[in-house]
């Protein structure tokens, strides 16, 4: 049985196909993490999914940053800071999980969900308005 934590909503689209596809993938990974959390699967599987989330997040942020740099987005530095902060939080949590200092909680799941959706609906929509017609 598949559990949905975040359901894709068309309002999340930024109008840049490759970025929208990557956002959907990030949501799929978060849904997978949530399903593992609800099923109380082993720490090792959670670690694998969390690593996938971090790796794909870094890949996606790289795509966005390259695109924003290419088109001289005026708020690139702020956007990069947001990205770095999120990746650092995922890395901290992974370390805490691996050393047994923490467990995956609903509070953390909500943090991941809220951060991602806030970023997509806020910061990413800001650049989308300026760069929607540009090439990636």
Secondary structure, DSSP 8 states (H G I E B T S, - for coil): ----SS---GGG--S-HHHHHHHHHHHHHHHHHHHHHHHT--HHHHHHHHHHHHHHHHHHHHHHHHHHHHTT-TTHHHHHHHHHHHHHHHHHHHHHHHTTS----HHHHHHHHHHHHHHIIIIIHHHHHHHTTS--
